Amino acid sequence: MILAIVLYAFGLFMIAVCAGWIRQSWSNTGNALHADSPRMIWSGNLATWRAHVRWTACCGPLALILATVAVMIAGTGASGDAFQLAMLALLLPVVLLVFVASPAISLLNKPKWLVPPHLRHQPGRIAEALGEPVRLTPPPVRRGARGAPPIDEM
């Protein structure tokens, strides 16, 4: 019983974190990853970083949310055919998301409705490797304390 409560609490925490991650990634605010400035630990090239940022903004948090919900259900200790069908129904979108949408977003930058609006102008990884020019992405909007505009905008 205590394990189930801990799993539910952790699951709700992870869902809240992922919801914030999605909001920041799609609105290009806060500490969202920026397509034109890789993190210091990144060892790949800039084109691969851009593909990673496009994928991370959509598939990363959604897959984590669905996997967390599946773990929360598994923590209940339920069994039987209905439980297995529920687990399959939850994990099937994760599998489709990871194996179908992820490569499409990274390599082709399609479907556009799964790519954040500020990243839709970018070519896919393949087109970029073939020499298609890349326009710069606007930097993330940084807010001061409690949602105030940054000091340099005042």
Stockholm file with secondary structure:
# STOCKHOLM 1.0

chainA/1-154         MILAIVLYAFGLFMIAVCAGWIRQSWSNTGNALHADSPRMIWSGNLATWRAHVRWTACCGPLALILATVAVMIAGTGASGDAFQLAMLALLLPVVLLVFVASPAISLLNKPKWLVPPHLRHQPGRIAEALGEPVRLTPPPVRRGARGAPPIDEM
#=GR chainA/1-154 SS CHHHHHHHHHHHHHHHHHHHHHHHHHHTBTTCCCTTSCCTTCCSCHHHHHHHHHHHHHHHHHHHHHHHHHHHHHTTTCCSHHHHHHHHHHHHHHHHIIIIIHHIIIIICCCGGGSCGGGTTSCCHHHHHTTCCCCCCCCCBCCCGGGCCCGGGC
#=GC SS_cons         CHHHHHHHHHHHHHHHHHHHHHHHHHHTBTTCCCTTSCCTTCCSCHHHHHHHHHHHHHHHHHHHHHHHHHHHHHTTTCCSHHHHHHHHHHHHHHHHIIIIIHHIIIIICCCGGGSCGGGTTSCCHHHHHTTCCCCCCCCCBCCCGGGCCCGGGC
//
